[in-house]
Amino acid sequence: MDTIASLKPDLILATTDLPAAAVKQMRKVAPVLTVKASDAADPIGQMNKNLDLIAKATGTTEQAAKLKKDFEAKLAAGKRSSPPPVTAVRSLPSPTATSPATRPRSGRTPTARSSAPSTRSSA
C-alpha cells in the first residue's frame, strides 16, 4: 500500500476480486474505480464494459472508441485468415469384427485362458 501511496495517484483501478479490506485501504489514498475481473461467459464483452467505464472515469472516451474499433478490426481479420473448423471422425472396429487384433491365430478359435501357470517351456 505504501508503494501505491508514494505514486500519489489521482485514481486507483481495482478488480472486484480484491479483498474488501484492500480496497478500503486504497480509498484512503485516492478514489478507487472497481471493474469486474473477468466474465467467462463473455470475456470480450466484459473487457469492453471495463474499457468504457475506465474511459469515462479518465476522460478518454475518444481513445477508447478508437481502441475498440482497432481491436474489432483485428478480430475480424483473424477470423478471415483462420481455416474453417474441422471435425475429426475416427472409425473404430466393432467388437465382433475380425481385425488382426481379434482374429484367431493359425485358424484356432480363441478360448478362455486359465489363470493357472503355463506348463510350456520357454526353451
C-alpha positions as CSV (number, residue, x, y, z in Angstrom):
1,M,0.0,0.0,0.0
2,D,2.9,2.3,0.7
3,T,4.1,1.9,-2.9
4,I,0.7,2.9,-4.3
5,A,0.5,5.9,-1.9
6,S,4.1,7.0,-2.9
7,L,2.9,7.3,-6.5
8,K,0.2,9.9,-5.4
9,P,-2.4,8.6,-7.9
10,D,-5.5,10.6,-8.9
11,L,-7.4,7.3,-9.4
12,I,-6.8,3.7,-8.5
13,L,-8.2,0.9,-10.6
14,A,-9.0,-2.3,-8.8
15,T,-10.8,-5.5,-9.7
16,T,-13.8,-6.9,-7.9
17,D,-11.8,-10.0,-6.9
18,L,-9.6,-7.9,-4.5
19,P,-10.4,-8.3,-0.8
20,A,-12.7,-5.5,0.5
21,A,-10.1,-4.6,3.2
22,A,-7.5,-3.9,0.4
23,V,-10.0,-1.7,-1.5
24,K,-10.8,0.2,1.8
25,Q,-7.1,0.9,2.3
26,M,-6.7,2.1,-1.3
27,R,-9.6,4.5,-0.8
28,K,-7.6,6.3,1.9
29,V,-5.0,7.1,-0.8
30,A,-7.2,8.0,-3.8
31,P,-10.6,7.3,-5.3
32,V,-11.0,3.7,-6.4
33,L,-12.7,2.5,-9.5
34,T,-13.6,-1.2,-9.4
35,V,-14.1,-3.2,-12.5
36,K,-15.2,-6.8,-12.8
37,A,-12.2,-9.0,-13.1
38,S,-13.5,-11.3,-15.8
39,D,-16.5,-13.0,-17.3
40,A,-16.0,-16.4,-18.7
41,A,-19.4,-16.3,-20.5
42,D,-18.5,-13.1,-22.3
43,P,-14.8,-12.1,-21.9
44,I,-14.7,-9.6,-24.8
45,G,-18.0,-8.0,-23.7
46,Q,-16.7,-7.6,-20.2
47,M,-13.4,-6.2,-21.5
48,N,-15.4,-3.6,-23.5
49,K,-17.6,-2.7,-20.4
50,N,-14.5,-2.2,-18.3
51,L,-12.8,-0.1,-21.0
52,D,-15.9,2.1,-21.3
53,L,-16.0,2.6,-17.6
54,I,-12.3,3.4,-17.3
55,A,-12.5,5.8,-20.3
56,K,-15.5,7.6,-18.9
57,A,-13.7,8.0,-15.5
58,T,-10.5,9.2,-17.1
59,G,-12.0,11.4,-19.8
60,T,-10.5,9.2,-22.6
61,T,-13.7,8.1,-24.4
62,E,-12.4,9.0,-27.8
63,Q,-9.2,7.0,-27.4
64,A,-11.2,4.1,-26.0
65,A,-13.6,4.2,-29.0
66,K,-10.6,4.0,-31.4
67,L,-9.0,1.2,-29.4
68,K,-12.2,-0.8,-29.6
69,K,-12.6,-0.2,-33.3
70,D,-9.0,-1.3,-33.9
71,F,-9.5,-4.4,-31.7
72,E,-12.7,-5.4,-33.6
73,A,-10.8,-4.9,-37.0
74,K,-8.0,-7.2,-35.8
75,L,-10.5,-9.8,-34.6
76,A,-12.3,-9.7,-38.0
77,A,-9.0,-10.1,-39.8
78,G,-8.1,-13.1,-37.6
79,K,-11.4,-14.7,-38.3
80,R,-11.0,-14.3,-42.1
81,S,-7.5,-15.8,-42.0
82,S,-8.4,-18.7,-39.8
83,P,-9.2,-22.0,-41.6
84,P,-12.8,-23.3,-41.0
85,P,-13.2,-25.6,-38.1
86,V,-12.6,-29.3,-38.8
87,T,-14.5,-32.1,-37.2
88,A,-12.4,-35.2,-36.9
89,V,-14.2,-38.6,-37.1
90,R,-12.4,-41.7,-36.1
91,S,-13.9,-45.1,-37.0
92,L,-13.2,-47.9,-34.6
93,P,-13.8,-51.6,-35.5
94,S,-16.8,-53.2,-33.9
95,P,-16.0,-55.7,-31.1
96,T,-17.3,-58.5,-33.4
97,A,-15.1,-57.6,-36.4
98,T,-12.2,-59.8,-37.1
99,S,-9.4,-57.3,-37.2
100,P,-5.8,-58.5,-36.8
101,A,-6.0,-57.9,-33.1
102,T,-9.1,-60.1,-32.6
103,R,-8.6,-62.6,-35.4
104,P,-7.7,-66.1,-34.1
105,R,-4.1,-67.2,-34.9
106,S,-3.4,-70.2,-37.0
107,G,-7.0,-70.9,-37.6
108,R,-7.7,-71.7,-34.0
109,T,-10.6,-70.1,-32.2
110,P,-10.0,-68.0,-29.2
111,T,-10.6,-69.8,-25.9
112,A,-10.8,-68.6,-22.3
113,R,-7.4,-68.6,-20.7
114,S,-6.8,-70.3,-17.5
115,S,-5.3,-68.4,-14.6
116,A,-3.1,-71.5,-13.8
117,P,0.6,-71.1,-14.6
118,S,1.7,-72.2,-18.0
119,T,3.4,-75.6,-18.3
120,R,5.1,-74.7,-21.6
121,S,8.9,-74.5,-21.5
122,S,10.5,-71.3,-22.7
123,A,13.3,-73.1,-24.5
